[in-house]
Amino acid sequence: MTIMIDKKLLDILACPVCKGDIFEDKEELVCVKCKRRYPVIEGIPIMLEEEAKLM
């Protein structure tokens, strides 16, 4: 299933670790800079370092 995060929200979100830009990838949000992948659960991005996976 693909998530649908509002474009305005994506424009203001940043990686909490490195402050890099974020983009959508299937069921996760991905940092373009450090490549951490943050889960989206029931439409809510979980932007916690301890919940992130490294690519």
N, CA, C and O atoms as a Maestro MAE file, in Angstrom:
{
 s_m_m2io_version
 :::
 2.0.0
}

f_m_ct {
 s_m_title
 :::
 protein
 m_atom[220] {
  # First column is atom index #
  i_m_mmod_type
  r_m_x_coord
  r_m_y_coord
  r_m_z_coord
  i_m_residue_number
  s_m_chain_name
  s_m_pdb_residue_name
  s_m_pdb_atom_name
  i_m_atomic_number
  :::
  1 25 0.848 -1.182 0.000 1 A "MET " " N  " 7
  2 3 0.000 0.000 0.000 1 A "MET " " CA " 6
  3 2 0.892 1.243 0.000 1 A "MET " " C  " 6
  4 15 1.889 1.299 0.720 1 A "MET " " O  " 8
  5 25 0.534 2.218 -0.796 2 A "THR " " N  " 7
  6 3 1.282 3.467 -0.872 2 A "THR " " CA " 6
  7 2 0.655 4.500 0.049 2 A "THR " " C  " 6
  8 15 -0.568 4.634 0.103 2 A "THR " " O  " 8
  9 25 1.490 5.225 0.767 3 A "ILE " " N  " 7
  10 3 0.993 6.282 1.648 3 A "ILE " " CA " 6
  11 2 0.774 7.547 0.837 3 A "ILE " " C  " 6
  12 15 1.318 7.692 -0.258 3 A "ILE " " O  " 8
  13 25 -0.011 8.450 1.368 4 A "MET " " N  " 7
  14 3 -0.255 9.735 0.713 4 A "MET " " CA " 6
  15 2 -0.076 10.833 1.752 4 A "MET " " C  " 6
  16 15 -1.013 11.169 2.476 4 A "MET " " O  " 8
  17 25 1.123 11.386 1.822 5 A "ILE " " N  " 7
  18 3 1.412 12.480 2.740 5 A "ILE " " CA " 6
  19 2 1.216 13.784 1.981 5 A "ILE " " C  " 6
  20 15 1.673 13.924 0.847 5 A "ILE " " O  " 8
  21 25 0.546 14.725 2.600 6 A "ASP " " N  " 7
  22 3 0.289 16.025 1.988 6 A "ASP " " CA " 6
  23 2 1.603 16.681 1.559 6 A "ASP " " C  " 6
  24 15 2.567 16.701 2.324 6 A "ASP " " O  " 8
  25 25 1.640 17.213 0.343 7 A "LYS " " N  " 7
  26 3 2.844 17.861 -0.204 7 A "LYS " " CA " 6
  27 2 3.328 18.992 0.694 7 A "LYS " " C  " 6
  28 15 4.534 19.166 0.869 7 A "LYS " " O  " 8
  29 25 2.413 19.759 1.262 8 A "LYS " " N  " 7
  30 3 2.802 20.864 2.148 8 A "LYS " " CA " 6
  31 2 3.525 20.339 3.384 8 A "LYS " " C  " 6
  32 15 4.483 20.953 3.854 8 A "LYS " " O  " 8
  33 25 3.069 19.205 3.908 9 A "LEU " " N  " 7
  34 3 3.726 18.607 5.066 9 A "LEU " " CA " 6
  35 2 5.124 18.116 4.692 9 A "LEU " " C  " 6
  36 15 6.080 18.337 5.436 9 A "LEU " " O  " 8
  37 25 5.245 17.453 3.546 10 A "LEU " " N  " 7
  38 3 6.558 16.980 3.107 10 A "LEU " " CA " 6
  39 2 7.540 18.130 2.920 10 A "LEU " " C  " 6
  40 15 8.734 17.978 3.174 10 A "LEU " " O  " 8
  41 25 7.041 19.273 2.479 11 A "ASP " " N  " 7
  42 3 7.905 20.440 2.270 11 A "ASP " " CA " 6
  43 2 8.504 20.963 3.572 11 A "ASP " " C  " 6
  44 15 9.591 21.542 3.561 11 A "ASP " " O  " 8
  45 25 7.811 20.768 4.692 12 A "ILE " " N  " 7
  46 3 8.336 21.298 5.957 12 A "ILE " " CA " 6
  47 2 9.000 20.232 6.826 12 A "ILE " " C  " 6
  48 15 9.727 20.566 7.762 12 A "ILE " " O  " 8
  49 25 8.760 18.951 6.528 13 A "LEU " " N  " 7
  50 3 9.391 17.883 7.305 13 A "LEU " " CA " 6
  51 2 10.882 17.799 6.990 13 A "LEU " " C  " 6
  52 15 11.303 18.018 5.854 13 A "LEU " " O  " 8
  53 25 11.664 17.479 8.004 14 A "ALA " " N  " 7
  54 3 13.096 17.242 7.832 14 A "ALA " " CA " 6
  55 2 13.489 16.062 8.709 14 A "ALA " " C  " 6
  56 15 12.841 15.779 9.716 14 A "ALA " " O  " 8
  57 25 14.534 15.395 8.323 15 A "CYS " " N  " 7
  58 3 15.053 14.287 9.112 15 A "CYS " " CA " 6
  59 2 15.469 14.810 10.483 15 A "CYS " " C  " 6
  60 15 16.210 15.789 10.566 15 A "CYS " " O  " 8
  61 25 15.006 14.178 11.558 16 A "PRO " " N  " 7
  62 3 15.369 14.650 12.896 16 A "PRO " " CA " 6
  63 2 16.841 14.409 13.242 16 A "PRO " " C  " 6
  64 15 17.347 14.989 14.202 16 A "PRO " " O  " 8
  65 25 17.525 13.573 12.484 17 A "VAL " " N  " 7
  66 3 18.928 13.263 12.762 17 A "VAL " " CA " 6
  67 2 19.868 14.226 12.041 17 A "VAL " " C  " 6
  68 15 20.729 14.843 12.667 17 A "VAL " " O  " 8
  69 25 19.698 14.356 10.706 18 A "CYS " " N  " 7
  70 3 20.646 15.155 9.923 18 A "CYS " " CA " 6
  71 2 20.031 16.405 9.303 18 A "CYS " " C  " 6
  72 15 20.736 17.199 8.681 18 A "CYS " " O  " 8
  73 25 18.722 16.585 9.467 19 A "LYS " " N  " 7
  74 3 17.978 17.735 8.930 19 A "LYS " " CA " 6
  75 2 17.841 17.716 7.409 19 A "LYS " " C  " 6
  76 15 17.540 18.744 6.802 19 A "LYS " " O  " 8
  77 25 18.060 16.553 6.789 20 A "GLY " " N  " 7
  78 3 17.915 16.414 5.345 20 A "GLY " " CA " 6
  79 2 16.455 16.418 4.923 20 A "GLY " " C  " 6
  80 15 15.556 16.227 5.742 20 A "GLY " " O  " 8
  81 25 16.230 16.641 3.618 21 A "ASP " " N  " 7
  82 3 14.881 16.604 3.055 21 A "ASP " " CA " 6
  83 2 14.339 15.181 3.095 21 A "ASP " " C  " 6
  84 15 15.093 14.208 3.121 21 A "ASP " " O  " 8
  85 25 13.011 15.086 3.098 22 A "ILE " " N  " 7
  86 3 12.303 13.809 3.200 22 A "ILE " " CA " 6
  87 2 11.459 13.600 1.942 22 A "ILE " " C  " 6
  88 15 10.871 14.544 1.414 22 A "ILE " " O  " 8
  89 25 11.406 12.335 1.464 23 A "PHE " " N  " 7
  90 3 10.487 12.000 0.377 23 A "PHE " " CA " 6
  91 2 9.744 10.715 0.720 23 A "PHE " " C  " 6
  92 15 10.176 9.937 1.571 23 A "PHE " " O  " 8
  93 25 8.612 10.507 0.036 24 A "GLU " " N  " 7
  94 3 7.790 9.311 0.244 24 A "GLU " " CA " 6
  95 2 8.336 8.147 -0.562 24 A "GLU " " C  " 6
  96 15 8.779 8.323 -1.697 24 A "GLU " " O  " 8
  97 25 8.303 6.965 0.021 25 A "ASP " " N  " 7
  98 3 8.649 5.738 -0.694 25 A "ASP " " CA " 6
  99 2 7.782 4.619 -0.137 25 A "ASP " " C  " 6
  100 15 8.068 4.079 0.932 25 A "ASP " " O  " 8
  101 25 6.744 4.277 -0.848 26 A "LYS " " N  " 7
  102 3 5.786 3.252 -0.442 26 A "LYS " " CA " 6
  103 2 5.209 3.538 0.937 26 A "LYS " " C  " 6
  104 15 4.408 4.462 1.083 26 A "LYS " " O  " 8
  105 25 5.594 2.769 1.955 27 A "GLU " " N  " 7
  106 3 5.016 2.934 3.297 27 A "GLU " " CA " 6
  107 2 5.982 3.594 4.265 27 A "GLU " " C  " 6
  108 15 5.863 3.431 5.479 27 A "GLU " " O  " 8
  109 25 6.944 4.344 3.724 28 A "GLU " " N  " 7
  110 3 7.954 4.973 4.569 28 A "GLU " " CA " 6
  111 2 8.272 6.370 4.058 28 A "GLU " " C  " 6
  112 15 7.980 6.714 2.913 28 A "GLU " " O  " 8
  113 25 8.875 7.161 4.929 29 A "LEU " " N  " 7
  114 3 9.461 8.434 4.535 29 A "LEU " " CA " 6
  115 2 10.970 8.241 4.593 29 A "LEU " " C  " 6
  116 15 11.490 7.657 5.543 29 A "LEU " " O  " 8
  117 25 11.670 8.733 3.576 30 A "VAL " " N  " 7
  118 3 13.100 8.487 3.449 30 A "VAL " " CA " 6
  119 2 13.847 9.810 3.419 30 A "VAL " " C  " 6
  120 15 13.435 10.752 2.741 30 A "VAL " " O  " 8
  121 25 14.946 9.875 4.158 31 A "CYS " " N  " 7
  122 3 15.811 11.054 4.150 31 A "CYS " " CA " 6
  123 2 16.755 10.957 2.956 31 A "CYS " " C  " 6
  124 15 17.406 9.930 2.765 31 A "CYS " " O  " 8
  125 25 16.835 12.014 2.153 32 A "VAL " " N  " 7
  126 3 17.712 12.005 0.986 32 A "VAL " " CA " 6
  127 2 19.185 12.101 1.377 32 A "VAL " " C  " 6
  128 15 20.057 11.712 0.600 32 A "VAL " " O  " 8
  129 25 19.463 12.605 2.552 33 A "LYS " " N  " 7
  130 3 20.845 12.843 2.973 33 A "LYS " " CA " 6
  131 2 21.462 11.628 3.681 33 A "LYS " " C  " 6
  132 15 22.496 11.124 3.244 33 A "LYS " " O  " 8
  133 25 20.841 11.158 4.760 34 A "CYS " " N  " 7
  134 3 21.426 10.055 5.542 34 A "CYS " " CA " 6
  135 2 20.787 8.703 5.226 34 A "CYS " " C  " 6
  136 15 21.235 7.673 5.731 34 A "CYS " " O  " 8
  137 25 19.743 8.700 4.393 35 A "LYS " " N  " 7
  138 3 19.075 7.471 3.930 35 A "LYS " " CA " 6
  139 2 18.302 6.721 5.012 35 A "LYS " " C  " 6
  140 15 17.989 5.543 4.840 35 A "LYS " " O  " 8
  141 25 17.990 7.385 6.121 36 A "ARG " " N  " 7
  142 3 17.159 6.736 7.132 36 A "ARG " " CA " 6
  143 2 15.733 6.634 6.599 36 A "ARG " " C  " 6
  144 15 15.252 7.519 5.891 36 A "ARG " " O  " 8
  145 25 15.067 5.532 6.957 37 A "ARG " " N  " 7
  146 3 13.700 5.282 6.522 37 A "ARG " " CA " 6
  147 2 12.801 5.286 7.753 37 A "ARG " " C  " 6
  148 15 13.005 4.513 8.689 37 A "ARG " " O  " 8
  149 25 11.806 6.166 7.739 38 A "TYR " " N  " 7
  150 3 10.889 6.313 8.872 38 A "TYR " " CA " 6
  151 2 9.544 5.701 8.502 38 A "TYR " " C  " 6
  152 15 9.010 5.996 7.433 38 A "TYR " " O  " 8
  153 25 8.983 4.853 9.368 39 A "PRO " " N  " 7
  154 3 7.700 4.222 9.060 39 A "PRO " " CA " 6
  155 2 6.540 5.216 9.142 39 A "PRO " " C  " 6
  156 15 6.598 6.222 9.850 39 A "PRO " " O  " 8
  157 25 5.492 4.897 8.395 40 A "VAL " " N  " 7
  158 3 4.229 5.632 8.494 40 A "VAL " " CA " 6
  159 2 3.190 4.606 8.932 40 A "VAL " " C  " 6
  160 15 2.910 3.645 8.215 40 A "VAL " " O  " 8
  161 25 2.627 4.821 10.107 41 A "ILE " " N  " 7
  162 3 1.668 3.872 10.675 41 A "ILE " " CA " 6
  163 2 0.301 4.530 10.750 41 A "ILE " " C  " 6
  164 15 0.113 5.545 11.421 41 A "ILE " " O  " 8
  165 25 -0.660 3.920 10.035 42 A "GLU " " N  " 7
  166 3 -2.025 4.448 9.965 42 A "GLU " " CA " 6
  167 2 -2.033 5.920 9.558 42 A "GLU " " C  " 6
  168 15 -2.798 6.720 10.096 42 A "GLU " " O  " 8
  169 25 -1.171 6.264 8.599 43 A "GLY " " N  " 7
  170 3 -1.125 7.626 8.069 43 A "GLY " " CA " 6
  171 2 -0.320 8.613 8.889 43 A "GLY " " C  " 6
  172 15 -0.265 9.796 8.554 43 A "GLY " " O  " 8
  173 25 0.313 8.143 9.969 44 A "ILE " " N  " 7
  174 3 1.075 9.035 10.851 44 A "ILE " " CA " 6
  175 2 2.566 8.736 10.712 44 A "ILE " " C  " 6
  176 15 3.002 7.623 11.005 44 A "ILE " " O  " 8
  177 25 3.358 9.728 10.264 45 A "PRO " " N  " 7
  178 3 4.808 9.518 10.173 45 A "PRO " " CA " 6
  179 2 5.423 9.398 11.571 45 A "PRO " " C  " 6
  180 15 5.174 10.228 12.444 45 A "PRO " " O  " 8
  181 25 6.220 8.366 11.763 46 A "ILE " " N  " 7
  182 3 6.910 8.151 13.036 46 A "ILE " " CA " 6
  183 2 8.363 8.608 12.838 46 A "ILE " " C  " 6
  184 15 9.224 7.835 12.417 46 A "ILE " " O  " 8
  185 25 8.606 9.870 13.150 47 A "MET " " N  " 7
  186 3 9.897 10.503 12.865 47 A "MET " " CA " 6
  187 2 10.816 10.465 14.090 47 A "MET " " C  " 6
  188 15 11.328 11.495 14.527 47 A "MET " " O  " 8
  189 25 11.014 9.279 14.629 48 A "LEU " " N  " 7
  190 3 11.886 9.085 15.786 48 A "LEU " " CA " 6
  191 2 13.128 8.320 15.334 48 A "LEU " " C  " 6
  192 15 13.029 7.336 14.601 48 A "LEU " " O  " 8
  193 25 14.288 8.778 15.774 49 A "GLU " " N  " 7
  194 3 15.542 8.139 15.367 49 A "GLU " " CA " 6
  195 2 15.546 6.645 15.687 49 A "GLU " " C  " 6
  196 15 16.005 5.836 14.881 49 A "GLU " " O  " 8
  197 25 15.038 6.283 16.857 50 A "GLU " " N  " 7
  198 3 15.060 4.874 17.253 50 A "GLU " " CA " 6
  199 2 14.098 4.003 16.442 50 A "GLU " " C  " 6
  200 15 14.215 2.777 16.473 50 A "GLU " " O  " 8
  201 25 13.164 4.597 15.729 51 A "GLU " " N  " 7
  202 3 12.234 3.847 14.880 51 A "GLU " " CA " 6
  203 2 12.716 3.763 13.433 51 A "GLU " " C  " 6
  204 15 12.151 3.017 12.633 51 A "GLU " " O  " 8
  205 25 13.747 4.517 13.097 52 A "ALA " " N  " 7
  206 3 14.244 4.578 11.720 52 A "ALA " " CA " 6
  207 2 15.103 3.363 11.389 52 A "ALA " " C  " 6
  208 15 15.723 2.758 12.263 52 A "ALA " " O  " 8
  209 25 15.122 3.025 10.097 53 A "LYS " " N  " 7
  210 3 16.005 1.978 9.579 53 A "LYS " " CA " 6
  211 2 16.992 2.646 8.632 53 A "LYS " " C  " 6
  212 15 16.619 3.549 7.883 53 A "LYS " " O  " 8
  213 25 18.236 2.212 8.658 54 A "LEU " " N  " 7
  214 3 19.219 2.711 7.703 54 A "LEU " " CA " 6
  215 2 19.169 1.869 6.443 54 A "LEU " " C  " 6
  216 15 19.017 0.649 6.514 54 A "LEU " " O  " 8
  217 25 19.295 2.510 5.294 55 A "MET " " N  " 7
  218 3 19.289 1.784 4.024 55 A "MET " " CA " 6
  219 2 20.612 1.096 3.809 55 A "MET " " C  " 6
  220 15 20.804 0.431 2.791 55 A "MET " " O  " 8
  :::
 }
 m_bond[219] {
  # First column is bond index #
  i_m_from
  i_m_to
  i_m_order
  :::
  1 1 2 1
  2 2 3 1
  3 3 4 2
  4 3 5 1
  5 5 6 1
  6 6 7 1
  7 7 8 2
  8 7 9 1
  9 9 10 1
  10 10 11 1
  11 11 12 2
  12 11 13 1
  13 13 14 1
  14 14 15 1
  15 15 16 2
  16 15 17 1
  17 17 18 1
  18 18 19 1
  19 19 20 2
  20 19 21 1
  21 21 22 1
  22 22 23 1
  23 23 24 2
  24 23 25 1
  25 25 26 1
  26 26 27 1
  27 27 28 2
  28 27 29 1
  29 29 30 1
  30 30 31 1
  31 31 32 2
  32 31 33 1
  33 33 34 1
  34 34 35 1
  35 35 36 2
  36 35 37 1
  37 37 38 1
  38 38 39 1
  39 39 40 2
  40 39 41 1
  41 41 42 1
  42 42 43 1
  43 43 44 2
  44 43 45 1
  45 45 46 1
  46 46 47 1
  47 47 48 2
  48 47 49 1
  49 49 50 1
  50 50 51 1
  51 51 52 2
  52 51 53 1
  53 53 54 1
  54 54 55 1
  55 55 56 2
  56 55 57 1
  57 57 58 1
  58 58 59 1
  59 59 60 2
  60 59 61 1
  61 61 62 1
  62 62 63 1
  63 63 64 2
  64 63 65 1
  65 65 66 1
  66 66 67 1
  67 67 68 2
  68 67 69 1
  69 69 70 1
  70 70 71 1
  71 71 72 2
  72 71 73 1
  73 73 74 1
  74 74 75 1
  75 75 76 2
  76 75 77 1
  77 77 78 1
  78 78 79 1
  79 79 80 2
  80 79 81 1
  81 81 82 1
  82 82 83 1
  83 83 84 2
  84 83 85 1
  85 85 86 1
  86 86 87 1
  87 87 88 2
  88 87 89 1
  89 89 90 1
  90 90 91 1
  91 91 92 2
  92 91 93 1
  93 93 94 1
  94 94 95 1
  95 95 96 2
  96 95 97 1
  97 97 98 1
  98 98 99 1
  99 99 100 2
  100 99 101 1
  101 101 102 1
  102 102 103 1
  103 103 104 2
  104 103 105 1
  105 105 106 1
  106 106 107 1
  107 107 108 2
  108 107 109 1
  109 109 110 1
  110 110 111 1
  111 111 112 2
  112 111 113 1
  113 113 114 1
  114 114 115 1
  115 115 116 2
  116 115 117 1
  117 117 118 1
  118 118 119 1
  119 119 120 2
  120 119 121 1
  121 121 122 1
  122 122 123 1
  123 123 124 2
  124 123 125 1
  125 125 126 1
  126 126 127 1
  127 127 128 2
  128 127 129 1
  129 129 130 1
  130 130 131 1
  131 131 132 2
  132 131 133 1
  133 133 134 1
  134 134 135 1
  135 135 136 2
  136 135 137 1
  137 137 138 1
  138 138 139 1
  139 139 140 2
  140 139 141 1
  141 141 142 1
  142 142 143 1
  143 143 144 2
  144 143 145 1
  145 145 146 1
  146 146 147 1
  147 147 148 2
  148 147 149 1
  149 149 150 1
  150 150 151 1
  151 151 152 2
  152 151 153 1
  153 153 154 1
  154 154 155 1
  155 155 156 2
  156 155 157 1
  157 157 158 1
  158 158 159 1
  159 159 160 2
  160 159 161 1
  161 161 162 1
  162 162 163 1
  163 163 164 2
  164 163 165 1
  165 165 166 1
  166 166 167 1
  167 167 168 2
  168 167 169 1
  169 169 170 1
  170 170 171 1
  171 171 172 2
  172 171 173 1
  173 173 174 1
  174 174 175 1
  175 175 176 2
  176 175 177 1
  177 177 178 1
  178 178 179 1
  179 179 180 2
  180 179 181 1
  181 181 182 1
  182 182 183 1
  183 183 184 2
  184 183 185 1
  185 185 186 1
  186 186 187 1
  187 187 188 2
  188 187 189 1
  189 189 190 1
  190 190 191 1
  191 191 192 2
  192 191 193 1
  193 193 194 1
  194 194 195 1
  195 195 196 2
  196 195 197 1
  197 197 198 1
  198 198 199 1
  199 199 200 2
  200 199 201 1
  201 201 202 1
  202 202 203 1
  203 203 204 2
  204 203 205 1
  205 205 206 1
  206 206 207 1
  207 207 208 2
  208 207 209 1
  209 209 210 1
  210 210 211 1
  211 211 212 2
  212 211 213 1
  213 213 214 1
  214 214 215 1
  215 215 216 2
  216 215 217 1
  217 217 218 1
  218 218 219 1
  219 219 220 2
  :::
 }
}
